[in-house]
Amino acid sequence: MDFGMPLSEAMQTQRAIRRLKPDPVDDELVLHLIDLALRAPTASNAQTWEFIVVRDPKIKKGLARLNRQAWGLGRRIAWRTSQHDPRRRKIFDAVQWQADHFEEAPVIVVACLKGLYVPFLHISAASYFGSIFPSVQNLLLAARAVNLGAALTTIPLWNLIALRRILGLPWRVTPCAVIPLGWPLGHYGPTTRKAVHEVVSIDRFGNRPAGPQG
């Protein structure tokens, strides 16, 4: 599999791909994606990751059930906020499609960290999750480089007791993100994002750099 795509192209065309074909994805490719994910930095270089690669239909159904339960609670609110906004409506439709077909994804990767997360101070939360999300982004970019569809979701995490039971996770391993992987039904392409000068402040909040001239 060719990973020769320039990094800038992968970053500029990456998007959440929620509509996936049920076609199989090779084990070797998935393990290679995770190997690239492991190249990310982690707090104190502790490398406390654990990745659960789910292919078992029964386990996928369990994850799909959790996803649908949480989405069912928030669906009405999401519908109201997207009803008159075409951009939000597209996202709503994609999330709904993913909920309806969650267990059909050929692979679902659950990114975890060893060590029980106990919320105490903001710095502890930032440090804890800062050890997993760089590796998840590596995984997403690597998937983009080989035209695999992927999307990070946290919806199935709403019930950690049930999720741990489904995956056989001990209490000292905390699931942090769920990433369905598969060949996309849609397509990648240039993404639309806010301009840099709209989200950057110099030295203090609100001191925006000059925007493009002309």
Order of alpha helices (4+ residues) and beta strands (2+ residues): alpha-alpha-beta-alpha-alpha-beta-alpha-alpha-beta-alpha-beta-alpha
